[in-house]
């Protein structure tokens, strides 16, 4: 449906007083910046309206309330003055009432009320309940523990953060306006509003020292068209409810990203007394092991904590396979983190596309792909094995041995995501190499989406070592003894496993 006005900005007039006579008021500047960015996002002139003339009197009903039915979105500039103003809170209540009668207050899980938090407030009790359940846009930063609003007049860093926040708000507003405009009585929707094929990202809630990074990632991901969860606050007053809500969002996501700082962050009220960082990591690790969720943990080098429980968590992320389950640990800077996130998303999209193509397979679809993992020194030694596998009608791929680290990693993940079998050629590599390969392959499930897990065998080749002999003596499953040289008879069990897609670990 169409709206005559896209946005109404609700604010307390005292919050628009300029710092000096030659400057603009904060609300005036915000209005102008949002106007320009929203025009660009929508590709047309947006009608953004605010009450810059009227004051609390009977004209209110005629000039404002009557127009709420024609307004798509309501932006509240929250400050202590706003929540204590009968006028402002009345605007909020009346818009919510009109919205409920006209297209609804919540559209596709998105609220038509957007909170711009210029200054933190102690309570939202004077406002409608919807204000408590939607995420806000924090237009302030903490300086020596005290909130200071983002104002371009305060310097270049404040200006940059301010512009970024308005850009994110404009993006979200444009997407919601398109969704509202696409709705019709018949239920038909515009393709732009219904396009939801891109993977969703669960960007875990974090401590205050990582909040700025999280907000930058949200902006970047949304500007690239990705949906970011959680899209509303998770319940901190009940640990069980927090776990349930986070688990449901993780189930709906393809990638989770965890930003770990020096402080633990909030702790939901409950028996475990675990921080939100610990709880979300625990839930995401389980989701990754049980399904196709990919994970990235950002733990910059030298991060440590004065909090004993949180320091133990940091150490576990470095050393504990269970804490790391399904995740790639990034210890570098923000750009490395962003590069890793987009690489993971690209792989998810490629895997999804490949699965979609299975409904109309090209000629040769029956060919099975075998990923032979070996040390570069073993390339020549694998030739007889690879030739024989190809003669059996299989496609054989080796790892990428040269190139940039990112390209090598992408190639490995793509092969693990699409292969039908993995054959670890244990020859020149030492025991540490074998351990690293096995650890890496425990993440296979996270790469494969809905594809079945591949058969996985280990092929022992010269030279004989104590570790290889121990594997033989212990009669490890899915083991092919090729120490005496290549023999086709020894490989037949592997071929049968490929045919039946049995998993051997």
N, C-alpha and C positions, 0 to 999 in steps of 0.2 A: 504494500500500500504506500501511497505517497503522502508526504508531510510538507506543509507549507514552510515550516522552519525545521532545520536539522537539530539545532542545539539551543537550549536555554541555559545561561550561566547564572547560578544563584550565589550570592555573596553578601557579606556585610559591608556596607559602604565605608566603614572606618578602615577596612583592610585595603582600600584603594587609595588611601592618602599617600601622595608622593613623599619621598624622603627629603626633597628640596623642591622649591618652586619650579626649577627648570626641568625636572624629571617627570616621567610618566608615572601614574599609579601602577601598582603591581597587577591589578586586575585588568587595567586598560592594555598593558603590554601583553599579558597572557592572552587576552581576546584577540589582539592583532596577530600574534605569532600563531595561535591556533587557526585563525582564519586562513592565513597563507598556506599552512601545511595541509589543512583539511581540503582546501580548494584543489591542491595538487593531488591528494590521495583520491578524491572523488572524480577529478577531471572536469569539474564545473564549479561555479560559484556556490558556496555553501551559505545558508542563511543561519548565522549565529546571532543570538539575541540576548540582551541582558537589560535589566532595569537600571538605567543610568540617570533617570530623571525623577521617577516617582518615589514617594515616601509612604509610610504606613497610614493609609486612609482608605476611604471607601472606593477610591478609583482602582484599588488593587483588583477587586473582583472583575471590573469591566476590562481593564487593560492587560492583565496578566493571566488570571485563571481561565478566562474564556479562550485564551490562545493555547493553553496547555494541551488541548486535544489535538492540536496541529503541530506539536513539537515531538520530534523523534527521541531525543536524548536530553537528560537533565544532568548538568555538571554542578556539583556543590563544591565551593571553595571552603574547606573546613578550617576553622580557627576557633579559639576559645570564644571570641565574640559571636561567631556564627551559631554555635550550639546554644548560646545563651540568649539568642535573639528570637523573640516570639514571631517576628516577621519572617525571618529566614526559615525557621522550622515549620512555619505554616506553609510557605512555598513548597517545601519538600513533601509535606503530607498531602497537599492538594494535587501536586503533580502525580504522586503515586496513586491517588484515587482515580484521577483521570486516565492514567496509563492502564490501570487494571480494567477499565471499561473499554479501552481502545487499543487493541492489539496485545495487551498484556504487559505486565511490568518486567517479566523475564521472557526473553526470546531465545530459543535454542541454548538454554543454560546460561545466557548472558543477560545481565541486568541493564535496563535502560537508564539506571542511575549510576553515574560515575563520580567517584570521590577524588578530589584533588586536595591533598592534605598539605596546606601551606604551613601550618603550625600544628604540632601534635596536640591532641585534646584528651582529657582524662576519661570522658564518657560519651557515649552516643545515645544515652537514654532518652534524650529529648527528640530524637529523630525516629522515623519509621524503621521497622525491623530490618528492611532490606539493606540499610546502611551497615548493619553489623555483619552481614554475610557476604559482602563483596569486597574484593581487594581494592585498596586505594593506590593512588599515585603519589608517592612521597616527594613533595617539592621542598624538601629541607635536607640538611645534612647536619651531622653532629660535629661541633667544634669544641674540643676539650669537654666532651660529654654534654654539651648544651646545644639544643636545636637552633639552627640558623637557616632561614628560608633561602631557597635558591633564587638569587637576584643577580642578573647580569651586571648590575652596578658594582658588585662586590669583587669583580675580577674575572680573568679569563677562564679559570677552572669552574667557577660558578656559572658563567655564561654557557660553557660547553655542556655541563650537566643539565642546566635548565633547558637548552635546546633539545637535548636528547630526550628528556622527559616529555616535552610537548610533542616531539615527533612520535614517540610511542603512543601517547594518548590519541593523537590524530589518526594513527594507523588503526587502533582498536575502534575508535569512533566510526571511521569510514567503513570498516568491515561490518559493524553492527547496523549502520544505516543501510548498507546494501542488502543485508539480510531482511531488515524490516520492509524495505521497498520491494523486495522480491516476493513477499508473502501476498497471497491472493485468497479470496473466498474458496476457490477450488482446491487450494493447497499447492498449486504449482509454484515452483521456485525458479529463480534465475540461476543459470549455471554457475555464476560467480559465488552465489550464496551456498550452493549445494556441493561445491567442489571440496571434498574432504579426504582425498586420497593420500595426501602427504602425511608422513609419519608424525605422530605426536611425541613431544619431548616432555618427560617429567624432570623439571629443574628443581631439585630438592630444596626445601626450605633450609635456611642456613643461619649461622650466627651473624652478629652485627658487623664483624670485621670482613665478611665476605659479601655483604648485602649489595655494595656498590657494583662489584663484579657481576653478581646475579642479575641486577637490573640492566647492566650493559648487555648481558647475554640475552635477556628477554627481548630487549629492543632489537638487537641484531637478528635474532631468530624470527621474530614477528615480521620484521621488514622483509625477510626472505620467504614469508608465506607460511611459516610453521606455527602450529598451535602449541602453546606452552601450558603445562599443568604444574602445580595446582592453579586453578583459575579463581579460587575463592579460599579464604582462610580455613585451615584445618583446625579441628577442635582441640585446644590445649587443656581444657578443663577435665578431660577424660582420656586416659591413655588407650583404653580399649577402642573408644570411638575414633581416636587419632589413627590407630593401627588399621582399623577397618576402612576409613576414608582414604588413607594413603595407599593401601593395598588395592583398592578399587581403581584408583587413578593409575597406579603402576600397571595394572592389568590392561588398561586402555592405551598404554604407551608402548612405543617401540624402542625408545632410548631413555635411560635415566642418567642424569648428570649430578654429581655430588661435589659441592665446594666445601672443603674442610679448612677451617681457620684455627687460630690459636685459642679461641674460646668455644665452649660447648654449645652455646645458644640456649634457647628455651627448653624446658623440661616439662612434658605433659604430666598432669597429675595422675599418678598411678603407682602400682607396686614396684615396677622395675627401676623407677627413677632414672631412666635413660634419656639422654638428650634427643632432640629432634634429629640431629645428624646421625646418631647411633641407630635410632629406630628406623629411619628411612633407609639407611644402608643395609640393615638387617633384612628388611622387607624386600628391598630390591635384589639382594643376593639370592634370596629364596625364589623370587619371581624369575630371575635369570636362569637358575638351575632347573626350574620347573617348566620353563617356556622359552620364548625367543627374545626376551628383553636383553638388549645390549646395554652396557654400562660404561661410564667414564667417571673416574674419581680424580679430582684436582686437589693435590696436596703439595703445594710449592715447597721446594727444598728448604730445609732448616726450620720448617714450621714446628713449633713446640708449644706446650701449654703449662701454665702453673697449676692447672686443675688436674689432680691425680687421675681421675677417671677418664678425662678427655685425653690426657697424655697416653694412657694405656690404649685408648682407641686409635690414636695416631700411630703408635708403634704396631698395633695389630694390622692396620692398613698397609704398612710396609712389609710385614713378615707373614701374616696369617692368611693362608689360602682361602679359608672360609670367609673372612672379612672381605677379601678381594674377589670373591666368586663372580665370574662372568664379567669382570671389569678390566679396563685398561687404566693403569695408574699413571697420571701425568704429574711430573714434579717441576716442569718448566713454567714459563710465563703465560700470560693470557692469550697471546697469539698462538702458542702451541696448543693450548686448550681448545681454542676456536677451530683451529685446523683439524684437530682430532674429532671434534663434534661433527663437523661437516663431512669429514671422511666417513665416519660411521653412518651418517644419514644417507650419504651417497650409496654405501653398500646396502643399506636397508632397502632403498628405493630400487636398486638393481636386482636384489633378491626378489622383491615383490613383483617386479616386472617379469622376471624369469618364471616365477610361479604362475603368473597370469598367462604367459605364453604356452603353458603346458596344455591348455584346453585346445590349442590348435598347433600341435607340434610339427616342426619342419621335418623334411625327409632325413632319416638317420637318427631319429629320436631314440631308437632302441640302443644306441651306443652308450656304454657306461664309461664314466670318467674316473680314472684312478689317479690319485695324487700321491706320487712317490716322494716322500720327504727324506732328504739325505744331506750330508755335509757336502760342500762343494768339491772336496777332495775325492768323493766317491762317485762323481759323475760318470767317469769311464767304467768303474766297476759295476755300475747298474745297467750297462748296455745290454748284456744277455737277457737280464730280467725284463727290461723294457721292451726289447724286441719280441720276446715271447708273449708278453701281455698284449701287444699290438696285434700279433698273429691270431690271438683269440677274439679279436674284434673289439678290443677296448681302446679307449683314448687315454693316453698317458701324459701327465704333466709333471715337470720338476719345479722346485721352487725357483723364484727369480733370485739369482746370485749377485747381480750387479745392478747399480742404480741408487737413487736416493732412498734413504730409509723409509720415507713415506710411501714411495712407489712399491718398495719391496713388501711392506706391511699390507698395503692394499691388495697386492697380488695374492699374498698368503690368505688373507681373510676371504677374498673372492673364491679361491679354490676350496677352502674349507666350507664355504657356504653352498657350493654347487656340486661338489664331487659326490660320487657314489661309494667310494672307498678310499681309505687312507692306508698306505703301506709305508711304515717307518723303516728305512734302510739303515740299520745300525752297524756301520762299518768303522770308518775313520773317526767318527765322533766319539768323545769320551763319555764317561758316566754322567758328568755334569751336563753335557749336550743332550743326552737322552732324557735327563730329568727335566730340562727346560722345555723340550718338545712335548713331553707328557703333560706338563703343567699347562702349556699353551693349549693343548688339545682338549683340556677339560672345559674350555670355553666354547667348544664347537656348537653346542646347543644354541647358544646366544646368536650365532651367525646364521642359522638356517631357517628361521621363520617357522613355517609349517611343514617344511621338508623333513622326511625321516632322517634319523641319524645315520651316518655312513658306517659301513663295516670298517674296522680298524685292526690291522695286524702289524706285528713287528717282524722284520726279516733280519736275522743275524748273519753278518758277513765278517770276513777277516778284517783285522786280526782278533784272535781269541783273547779275551780279558777275563779277569776274575768276575766282573759284573755279568758278562755274557754267560760265563759258565754257571754262575749262580742262578740266572734266569732259566737255564736248561735244567739244572738240578731241582729247582723248585717247580718244574713243569708248569711254567706260567702259561695261561691260556692265550690263544691267538698268536702263537709263536711259530715262526718258520725258521728252521735251522739250515742256513745256507753256508755255514763255515767251511764245508768241504767243497764248495763251488755250487753253481746253479744246477738244480735238478727240477724239471717240470713237475714231477710227481709230488714234490713237497708243496707246490703252490695250489694244488687242486682244492684244498679246503678253503683257501682264500677266494677262489672263483665261485665256489658254492655259496659262500657268505655274501658275495656281491649279488648273486642272483636272488637270494632270499632277503637281502638287506638286513641281515642279522647284525647286531651291534656287539662288538667285542672290545672290552676295555681292559 
